[in-house]
């Protein structure tokens, strides 16, 4: 089940807050609830991806990207995601999700969501996403121009480059398989 109440609560934390820079890190504080748990009594692997949505929406609004997307009749779409789990989250543990844009190319934006408990990164979710408008994906440069952000992307970290390459290889494989079945 999608955490609608948490999403609404996250929205309330944005009221009256100033906009952050495009490359700034945003933080939301949460608690692991029993409905987040799996049979091993820790937060379910898939739930991390859902909780990362909350961090991403918080970042989108805080950085002003969401408002620009609305003006362009666009919406964010995650194309690919990967996760790394280091420590478990159990029921009622408090944690923070730190979200940031690590860079972009002509199509994709790369964001990371670090799950932090007691000062330690216990997991990370990374996504590669686009904004889709009425005519398809929108070049991230258009969003940057609207935000008056004239800088080019910072160099993508090695993990993001490898993630991008792997995601492209998987996409090619799936397109190839699909063409054989059509």
C-alpha positions in Angstrom: 0.0 0.0 0.0 1.3 3.4 -0.9 2.1 5.7 2.1 -0.4 8.5 1.2 -0.5 9.8 4.7 3.3 10.1 4.9 3.3 11.9 1.5 0.7 14.4 2.8 2.8 14.8 6.0 5.9 15.4 3.9 4.0 18.0 2.0 3.2 19.8 5.2 6.9 20.0 6.1 7.4 22.1 3.0 5.1 24.9 4.0 7.0 28.1 4.4 10.4 26.6 3.7 12.7 28.5 1.3 13.7 26.9 -2.0 17.0 24.9 -2.0 19.6 24.9 -4.7 19.4 22.3 -7.4 22.4 20.4 -6.1 21.5 20.7 -2.4 20.5 17.8 -0.2 17.1 17.6 1.3 16.2 15.6 4.4 13.0 14.1 5.7 12.7 12.3 9.0 10.6 9.2 9.3 9.9 6.2 11.5 9.6 2.6 10.4 6.1 1.4 11.0 4.8 -2.2 11.3 3.2 -2.0 7.9 6.7 -1.4 6.4 8.0 -4.7 7.6 8.4 -8.1 5.9 8.3 -11.6 7.5 11.9 -11.0 8.7 10.5 -8.2 10.9 12.6 -5.5 9.2 11.7 -2.9 6.5 10.9 -4.7 3.3 13.3 -4.2 0.4 10.6 -2.9 -1.9 9.5 -0.5 0.8 12.8 1.4 0.5 11.9 2.2 -3.1 8.5 3.5 -2.0 10.0 5.6 0.8 12.6 7.0 -1.6 9.5 8.3 -3.6 8.8 10.5 -0.5 12.3 11.9 -0.4 12.3 12.5 -4.2 9.0 14.4 -4.1 10.3 16.5 -1.2 13.4 17.3 -3.2 11.4 18.0 -6.4 9.3 20.6 -4.6 12.1 22.0 -2.4 14.3 22.6 -5.5 11.5 24.1 -7.5 11.6 21.4 -10.1 8.0 20.2 -9.5 6.6 23.7 -10.1 8.4 23.9 -13.4 7.2 20.4 -14.4 3.6 21.5 -13.7 4.1 24.6 -15.9 5.3 22.3 -18.7 2.6 19.8 -18.2 5.2 17.2 -17.4 5.5 14.5 -14.7 8.5 12.6 -13.3 9.0 9.0 -14.3 11.6 6.6 -12.8 13.2 4.6 -15.6 15.5 2.5 -13.4 16.3 2.0 -9.8 18.9 0.2 -7.8 19.3 -0.3 -4.0 22.1 -1.1 -1.6 21.2 -2.4 1.9 23.8 -2.2 4.6 21.9 -2.4 7.9 18.3 -3.2 8.7 15.5 -1.0 9.8 13.2 -2.5 12.4 9.8 -1.4 13.7 9.7 2.1 15.2 13.3 2.9 14.2 13.8 6.6 13.4 15.7 7.4 10.2 16.3 10.2 7.8 16.2 10.1 4.0 18.7 12.4 2.4 17.9 13.1 -1.3 20.0 14.8 -3.9 20.5 15.2 -7.6 24.0 13.8 -8.4 23.9 14.9 -12.1 22.3 14.6 -15.5 22.8 14.1 -19.2 20.6 15.0 -22.2 17.8 12.7 -21.1 18.3 11.3 -17.6 18.6 12.8 -14.1 20.4 10.7 -11.5 19.2 11.0 -7.9 20.3 9.3 -4.7 18.4 8.7 -1.5 20.5 7.8 1.5 18.7 6.2 4.5 20.5 7.4 7.6 20.1 6.2 11.2 22.2 7.5 14.1 24.6 9.1 11.7 25.2 6.0 9.6 24.1 5.3 6.0 22.2 2.1 6.3 21.0 1.9 2.7 20.8 3.8 -0.5 18.4 3.9 -3.4 19.5 5.4 -6.7 17.2 6.3 -9.6 17.6 7.3 -13.1 14.5 9.3 -14.2 13.1 11.6 -16.8 10.3 14.2 -16.9 7.7 13.3 -19.6 5.8 16.0 -21.2 3.0 15.8 -23.8 5.6 15.1 -26.5 7.8 12.7 -24.6 10.9 13.1 -22.4 12.0 16.6 -21.7 15.7 17.6 -21.9 16.9 18.3 -18.3 18.5 21.5 -19.7 15.0 23.0 -20.1 14.3 22.6 -16.4 17.7 24.1 -15.6 17.0 27.1 -17.7 13.7 27.7 -15.9 15.6 27.4 -12.6 18.2 29.9 -13.8 20.8 27.2 -13.3 23.5 27.8 -15.9 26.0 25.2 -14.7 26.6 22.0 -16.5 26.1 18.7 -14.7 28.8 17.8 -12.1 30.8 14.8 -13.2 28.7 11.7 -12.5 30.2 9.4 -9.9 31.5 6.1 -11.1 28.5 4.2 -9.7 26.1 6.4 -11.7 28.0 5.9 -14.9 28.0 2.1 -14.3 24.3 2.2 -13.4 23.6 4.1 -16.6 25.6 1.7 -18.7 23.9 -1.3 -17.1 20.4 0.1 -17.5 21.1 0.9 -21.2 22.3 -2.6 -21.7 19.2 -4.1 -20.1 17.0 -1.8 -22.2 18.7 -2.9 -25.4 18.3 -6.6 -24.4 14.5 -6.1 -23.7 14.0 -4.2 -27.0 15.8 -7.0 -28.8 13.7 -9.7 -27.2 10.5 -7.7 -27.9 11.4 -7.3 -31.6 11.9 -11.1 -31.9 8.4 -11.7 -30.5 6.5 -9.2 -32.7 
